[in-house]
Amino acid sequence: MKTIFHSADSRGHADHGWLRSHHSFSFAGFHHPEKMGFGLLRVLNDDRVTGGMGFGTHPHENMEIISIPLSGALRHKDSIGNESTIKTGEVQIMSAGTGVKHSEFNPNSNQEVNFLQIWILPDKIDITPRYDQKYFDPEASSDKWQTLVSPEDNGAIWINQHAYISRVKLNEGSTIKYNLHAPGQGAYLFLLEGNISIEDAGNLHRRDAMGIWETDGFNIISSSPSQVLVIEVPMQR
C-alpha cells in the first residue's frame, strides 16, 4: 500500500473577502508542482461564501464537477436550463462535456455557505452536458459507507468516470474498512471532522487528507466522532 499525506495547513489558501477557499491541489493562484492532483482527481476546494455573494457565470468543458454543501445552501443556474438550490445533505454533479456555463451563489443574506467543489477528469469527452442533484440522508452513513457518486446504477448520482465518492460518520472507537472497486484505483481520503488513523499509515485530524493506492482496501479507526469523505478514482487514464 502506497500513501501520501496532505495536512490541512499545507493546502493553498485564498481570501477574496466574499470567498475564502482552501485548495487541496494546485488551483488559480495556488501552484504546487507536487500537488497537481491525485490520479484523475484534479480539484478539491473547501469553499466558504458569504451571504448573498457567489461565482458569476463562467464556462467549463470536459470535466465532472461535484458540489457538496456542508452547511448552508448554494443557488445554481446554468446554460442548459437548470436552476435550483442545493442544500446541506444534497449532492450536485454537472458533466460539462462539450461545454456549459453556470453561476453559483449563496441565496441566504445572513448565512455563510461552506461547500466542497470537486473536479474529476471524465471517462468520455465531448458528451452532451448533463446535470443532476440528489438528497442523501446523513443518518444512513452512521458507521457504514454511503455512496454519493458512482458510475453504477446503485442509487447514487451517476458520473462519467470510474469514480466513486462515499462518506461515513464514525462513532468514537469505530473501525470500518474501505474496499477499492478495481485494480488501478486509488482513494483520496478527506477528513471533514474528528480524528482517525489509517492502519499503520498515520493519524489524521480535521481537514487532513491522505491518498492511498496499490492496495485492495484499508481500515479506518476513529478516536473521536468523525466524518470521512473518500474520493476513489482511476490513478491513470
Backbone hydrogen bonds in HBPLUS format (Angstrom, degrees):
<---DONOR---> <-ACCEPTOR-->    atom                        ^
c    i                          cat <-CA-CA->   ^        H-A-AA   ^      H-
h    n   atom  resd res      DA  || num        DHA   H-A  angle D-A-AA Bond
n    s   type  num  typ     dist DA aas  dist angle  dist       angle   num
A0002-LYS N   A0213-TRP O   2.84 MM 211  5.32 172.3  1.84 160.4 161.5     1
A0213-TRP N   A0002-LYS O   2.97 MM 211  5.32 158.8  2.02 145.8 150.8     2
A0004-ILE N   A0211-GLY O   2.89 MM 207  5.05 139.7  2.06 139.6 145.6     3
A0211-GLY N   A0004-ILE O   2.82 MM 207  5.05 156.8  1.87 150.3 155.4     4
A0006-HIS N   A0209-ALA O   2.86 MM 203  5.05 179.0  1.86 144.8 144.6     5
A0209-ALA N   A0006-HIS O   2.82 MM 203  5.05 151.1  1.90 150.7 158.5     6
A0010-SER N   A0007-SER O   3.04 MM   3  5.34 161.3  2.07 110.7 116.5     7
A0011-ARG N   A0008-ALA O   3.39 MM   3  5.88 167.4  2.41 112.0 115.1     8
A0012-GLY N   A0023-HIS O   2.89 MM  11  4.72 148.7  1.99 147.3 142.4     9
A0023-HIS N   A0012-GLY O   2.77 MM  11  4.72 155.4  1.83 126.5 135.1    10
A0014-ALA N   A0021-SER O   2.92 MM   7  5.26 156.9  1.97 151.6 156.9    11
A0021-SER N   A0014-ALA O   2.88 MM   7  5.26 164.7  1.90 154.9 160.1    12
A0016-HIS N   A0019-LEU O   2.73 MM   3  5.08 171.6  1.73 166.2 165.0    13
A0050-THR N   A0018-TRP O   2.93 MM  32  5.18 160.2  1.97 145.6 151.8    14
A0020-ARG N   A0048-ARG O   2.90 MM  28  5.15 161.2  1.94 149.5 155.9    15
A0048-ARG N   A0020-ARG O   2.82 MM  28  5.15 138.7  1.99 145.8 158.8    16
A0022-HIS N   A0046-ASP O   3.08 MM  24  5.08 151.5  2.16 125.2 133.9    17
A0046-ASP N   A0022-HIS O   2.88 MM  24  5.08 164.3  1.90 150.6 155.8    18
A0024-SER N   A0044-LEU O   3.01 MM  20  5.46 168.8  2.02 155.9 159.0    19
A0026-SER N   A0035-LYS O   2.65 MM   9  5.75 169.8  1.66 175.2 173.5    20
A0027-PHE N   A0030-PHE O   2.76 MM   3  5.22 137.3  1.95 140.3 154.4    21
A0030-PHE N   A0027-PHE O   2.85 MM   3  5.22 160.7  1.89 141.7 139.0    22
A0035-LYS N   A0032-HIS O   2.85 MM   3  5.17 164.0  1.88 119.6 123.8    23
A0038-PHE N   A0041-LEU O   2.87 MM   3  5.10 155.1  1.94 143.8 152.3    24
A0041-LEU N   A0038-PHE O   2.91 MM   3  5.10 157.8  1.96 137.7 136.6    25
A0040-LEU N   A0234-PRO O   3.08 MM 194  6.03 137.4  2.27 169.6 173.6    26
A0121-LEU N   A0040-LEU O   2.99 MM  81  5.42 165.1  2.01 157.7 159.2    27
A0042-ARG N   A0119-TRP O   2.95 MM  77  5.53 162.3  1.98 148.8 153.5    28
A0043-VAL N   A0119-TRP O   3.37 MM  76  4.78 162.4  2.40 129.9 129.0    29
A0119-TRP N   A0043-VAL O   2.99 MM  76  4.78 155.8  2.05 125.9 130.4    30
A0045-ASN N   A0117-GLN O   2.87 MM  72  5.02 166.0  1.89 148.6 152.4    31
A0117-GLN N   A0045-ASN O   2.88 MM  72  5.02 159.5  1.92 145.3 151.8    32
A0047-ASP N   A0115-PHE O   2.91 MM  68  5.40 153.7  1.98 170.1 164.0    33
A0115-PHE N   A0047-ASP O   2.91 MM  68  5.40 151.2  1.99 145.7 155.0    34
A0049-VAL N   A0113-VAL O   2.92 MM  64  5.38 158.2  1.97 152.6 158.6    35
A0113-VAL N   A0049-VAL O   3.03 MM  64  5.38 162.3  2.07 150.1 155.0    36
A0053-MET N   A0050-THR O   3.24 MM   3  5.80 161.0  2.28 137.3 137.1    37
A0052-GLY N   A0106-ASN O   3.07 MM  54  5.08 128.1  2.35 126.2 138.1    38
A0106-ASN N   A0053-MET O   2.73 MM  53  5.54 170.4  1.74 162.2 161.0    39
A0055-PHE N   A0104-GLU O   2.54 MM  49  5.15 144.5  1.66 171.4 170.7    40
A0104-GLU N   A0055-PHE O   3.10 MM  49  5.15 151.5  2.18 136.3 145.1    41
A0058-HIS N   A0102-HIS O   2.99 MM  44  5.69 150.6  2.08 141.7 146.1    42
A0102-HIS N   A0058-HIS O   3.03 MM  44  5.69 158.5  2.07 149.9 151.0    43
A0060-HIS N   A0100-VAL O   2.89 MM  40  5.60 143.3  2.03 159.7 171.5    44
A0100-VAL N   A0060-HIS O   3.00 MM  40  5.60 154.3  2.07 157.7 162.7    45
A0062-ASN N   A0097-GLY O   2.73 MM  35  4.24 152.2  1.81 122.5 131.6    46
A0096-ALA N   A0063-MET O   2.97 MM  33  5.40 172.2  1.97 161.5 158.9    47
A0064-GLU N   A0120-ILE O   2.90 MM  56  5.07 164.2  1.93 159.2 161.1    48
A0120-ILE N   A0064-GLU O   2.88 MM  56  5.07 156.5  1.93 146.1 153.9    49
A0065-ILE N   A0094-MET O   2.99 MM  29  5.18 173.0  2.00 145.8 148.1    50
A0094-MET N   A0065-ILE O   2.83 MM  29  5.18 146.6  1.94 144.2 155.1    51
A0066-ILE N   A0118-ILE O   2.78 MM  52  4.99 168.3  1.80 153.3 157.4    52
A0118-ILE N   A0066-ILE O   2.83 MM  52  4.99 167.5  1.85 156.3 159.3    53
A0067-SER N   A0092-GLN O   2.93 MM  25  5.14 155.3  1.99 136.5 144.3    54
A0092-GLN N   A0067-SER O   2.98 MM  25  5.14 165.9  2.00 155.6 158.9    55
A0068-ILE N   A0116-LEU O   2.96 MM  48  5.06 154.8  2.02 141.3 148.8    56
A0116-LEU N   A0068-ILE O   2.94 MM  48  5.06 162.8  1.97 131.3 133.5    57
A0070-LEU N   A0114-ASN O   2.66 MM  44  5.48 167.5  1.67 154.8 159.1    58
A0071-SER N   A0114-ASN O   3.23 MM  43  5.26 148.5  2.33 144.1 144.4    59
A0114-ASN N   A0071-SER O   2.97 MM  43  5.26 158.8  2.01 140.7 147.1    60
A0074-LEU N   A0086-ILE O   2.84 MM  12  5.10 152.3  1.92 142.5 151.9    61
A0086-ILE N   A0074-LEU O   2.68 MM  12  5.10 167.2  1.70 159.8 159.0    62
A0075-ARG N   A0105-PHE O   2.71 MM  30  5.21 175.1  1.72 164.0 164.7    63
A0105-PHE N   A0075-ARG O   3.01 MM  30  5.21 149.3  2.10 136.3 146.0    64
A0076-HIS N   A0084-SER O   2.72 MM   8  5.34 179.1  1.72 176.4 176.7    65
A0084-SER N   A0076-HIS O   2.94 MM   8  5.34 147.8  2.04 140.0 150.4    66
A0077-LYS N   A0103-SER O   3.12 MM  26  5.44 149.6  2.21 151.9 153.6    67
A0103-SER N   A0077-LYS O   2.85 MM  26  5.44 150.0  1.94 155.9 165.7    68
A0078-ASP N   A0082-ASN O   2.93 MM   4  5.48 150.7  2.02 157.6 161.3    69
A0079-SER N   A0101-LYS O   2.81 MM  22  5.27 139.4  1.97 157.2 161.4    70
A0090-GLU N   A0087-LYS O   2.89 MM   3  5.58 158.0  1.94 144.8 147.8    71
A0136-PHE N   A0089-GLY O   2.93 MM  47  5.70 165.8  1.95 151.8 154.9    72
A0091-VAL N   A0134-LYS O   2.84 MM  43  5.50 148.4  1.94 148.8 158.2    73
A0134-LYS N   A0091-VAL O   2.94 MM  43  5.50 148.1  2.04 147.4 157.8    74
A0093-ILE N   A0132-ASP O   2.84 MM  39  5.41 163.3  1.87 160.1 160.3    75
A0132-ASP N   A0093-ILE O   2.98 MM  39  5.41 150.3  2.07 158.8 159.8    76
A0095-SER N   A0130-ARG O   2.93 MM  35  5.17 149.4  2.02 138.0 147.6    77
A0130-ARG N   A0095-SER O   3.11 MM  35  5.17 150.8  2.20 133.4 142.2    78
A0099-GLY N   A0096-ALA O   2.90 MM   3  5.34 148.8  2.00 147.7 144.9    79
A0098-THR N   A0127-ILE O   3.00 MM  29  5.91 143.7  2.14 167.1 162.1    80
A0123-ASP N   A0160-ASN O   2.67 MM  37  5.61 154.2  1.73 145.0 146.8    81
A0140-ALA N   A0137-ASP O   3.02 MM   3  5.58 151.4  2.10 116.1 124.2    82
A0141-SER N   A0138-PRO O   3.04 MM   3  5.58 163.6  2.07 115.7 119.8    83
A0142-SER N   A0139-GLU O   3.32 MM   3  5.52 162.0  2.35 113.3 112.7    84
A0169-LYS N   A0141-SER O   2.75 MM  28  5.61 171.7  1.75 144.0 142.9    85
A0143-ASP N   A0169-LYS O   2.67 MM  26  5.58 164.8  1.69 150.5 156.1    86
A0146-GLN N   A0167-ARG O   2.91 MM  21  5.37 151.3  1.99 153.6 162.8    87
A0167-ARG N   A0146-GLN O   2.98 MM  21  5.37 153.0  2.05 139.6 147.0    88
A0148-LEU N   A0165-ILE O   2.71 MM  17  5.49 159.2  1.75 157.9 165.3    89
A0157-ILE N   A0148-LEU O   2.90 MM   9  6.14 171.1  1.91 144.1 141.3    90
A0149-VAL N   A0165-ILE O   3.20 MM  16  4.90 158.1  2.25 134.0 137.5    91
A0165-ILE N   A0149-VAL O   3.00 MM  16  4.90 153.7  2.07 128.1 132.0    92
A0150-SER N   A0157-ILE O   2.88 MM   7  6.08 161.1  1.91 158.2 160.2    93
A0159-ILE N   A0150-SER O   3.14 MM   9  5.76 130.4  2.39 119.7 126.3    94
A0164-TYR N   A0232-GLU O   2.91 MM  68  5.02 153.8  1.98 137.4 145.2    95
A0232-GLU N   A0164-TYR O   2.72 MM  68  5.02 168.1  1.74 164.0 164.9    96
A0166-SER N   A0230-VAL O   2.94 MM  64  5.27 160.0  1.98 150.5 156.9    97
A0230-VAL N   A0166-SER O   2.80 MM  64  5.27 168.5  1.81 157.8 160.9    98
A0168-VAL N   A0228-VAL O   3.01 MM  60  5.40 146.3  2.13 147.2 154.5    99
A0228-VAL N   A0168-VAL O   2.94 MM  60  5.40 167.3  1.96 160.7 164.5   100
A0170-LEU N   A0226-SER O   2.75 MM  56  5.08 154.6  1.81 147.0 154.6   101
A0226-SER N   A0170-LEU O   2.92 MM  56  5.08 157.9  1.97 141.0 148.3   102
A0174-SER N   A0171-ASN O   3.08 MM   3  5.52 156.9  2.14 139.1 136.5   103
A0173-GLY N   A0222-SER O   2.93 MM  49  5.25 143.8  2.07 122.2 132.5   104
A0222-SER N   A0174-SER O   2.92 MM  48  5.49 166.8  1.94 162.2 166.7   105
A0176-ILE N   A0220-ILE O   2.94 MM  44  5.35 155.2  2.01 148.5 156.6   106
A0220-ILE N   A0176-ILE O   2.77 MM  44  5.35 163.7  1.80 160.3 165.8   107
A0178-TYR N   A0218-PHE O   2.84 MM  40  5.52 166.1  1.86 165.2 167.4   108
A0218-PHE N   A0178-TYR O   2.99 MM  40  5.52 146.8  2.10 144.5 154.5   109
A0180-LEU N   A0216-ASP O   2.87 MM  36  5.54 152.0  1.95 137.5 146.6   110
A0185-GLN N   A0182-ALA O   3.35 MM   3  5.91 144.2  2.48 136.5 135.9   111
A0235-MET N   A0184-GLY O   2.97 MM  51  5.99 163.6  2.00 169.6 165.5   112
A0186-GLY N   A0233-VAL O   2.87 MM  47  5.60 158.0  1.92 160.4 166.6   113
A0233-VAL N   A0186-GLY O   2.94 MM  47  5.60 151.7  2.02 155.8 164.6   114
A0187-ALA N   A0212-ILE O   2.79 MM  25  5.20 163.3  1.82 156.5 161.1   115
A0212-ILE N   A0187-ALA O   2.79 MM  25  5.20 152.2  1.87 147.9 157.5   116
A0188-TYR N   A0231-ILE O   2.82 MM  43  5.08 166.6  1.84 138.0 142.4   117
A0231-ILE N   A0188-TYR O   2.97 MM  43  5.08 165.5  1.99 136.9 141.4   118
A0189-LEU N   A0210-MET O   2.79 MM  21  5.18 167.1  1.81 155.0 150.4   119
A0210-MET N   A0189-LEU O   2.87 MM  21  5.18 148.6  1.97 142.3 152.1   120
A0190-PHE N   A0229-LEU O   2.78 MM  39  5.19 173.9  1.78 165.9 168.1   121
A0229-LEU N   A0190-PHE O   2.95 MM  39  5.19 162.7  1.98 150.9 156.2   122
A0191-LEU N   A0208-ASP O   3.01 MM  17  5.66 173.0  2.01 171.1 173.2   123
A0207-ARG N   A0191-LEU O   2.63 MM  16  5.01 150.8  1.71 157.5 162.3   124
A0192-LEU N   A0227-GLN O   2.85 MM  35  5.32 133.2  2.07 147.8 160.1   125
A0193-GLU N   A0227-GLN O   3.37 MM  34  5.03 159.6  2.41 130.1 132.9   126
A0227-GLN N   A0193-GLU O   2.92 MM  34  5.03 156.3  1.98 130.6 132.9   127
A0223-SER N   A0195-ASN O   2.94 MM  28  5.60 169.1  1.95 144.5 148.1   128
A0196-ILE N   A0204-LEU O   2.99 MM   8  5.32 161.0  2.03 147.6 153.9   129
A0204-LEU N   A0196-ILE O   2.78 MM   8  5.32 165.7  1.80 151.3 153.5   130
A0197-SER N   A0221-ILE O   2.81 MM  24  5.26 143.6  1.95 145.8 157.8   131
A0221-ILE N   A0197-SER O   2.96 MM  24  5.26 167.5  1.98 154.6 158.3   132
A0198-ILE N   A0202-GLY O   3.01 MM   4  5.79 158.7  2.06 163.5 168.6   133
A0201-ALA N   A0198-ILE O   2.69 MM   3  5.38 150.0  1.78 157.1 158.6   134
A0208-ASP N   A0205-HIS O   2.82 MM   3  5.50 158.8  1.87 150.9 151.1   135
